[in-house]
Amino acid sequence: MQSTFKELEGGYGEVKLLHEDDQFYWVDQRALLFRLLPMAENQFIIPGKYALQIVIVKEEGEVTGVNLMYRDGRVEFHPRTSQWAINYASN
C-alpha cells in the first residue's frame, strides 16, 4: 500500500493528501490534519468521522481527483491540482 500512498500524495483543490512516517493523512480546507485508514486500495475513512468516505478517482490509470462521499448521499469531487513529494531532511 505504501507505493499507493506516494502516488496519491498531493493537492486536490483546497485539500491535500499527505504521506508521512508510513501513515496517510488528509489535510482539510482549515489546514487540520486527519489520519486516514484504508478500507480498500482507493477508499479511506477518517477515524471518528464515519459519515465520510474518501474515494480516489482514476482515469486511464492516472489519479484525477478524490470524491468525498457522505452518508446522506452527497458526493463532492475535488480534482487533482498538484502532485508533490515532501522532503523532511533535517538541516
Buried (B, 14 or more C-beta within 10 A) or exposed (E): EEEBBEBBBBBBBEBBBBBEEEEBBBBEEEEEEBEBEBEEEBBBBBEEEEEBBBBBBEEEEEBEBBBBBEEEEEEEEBEBEEBEEEEEEEE
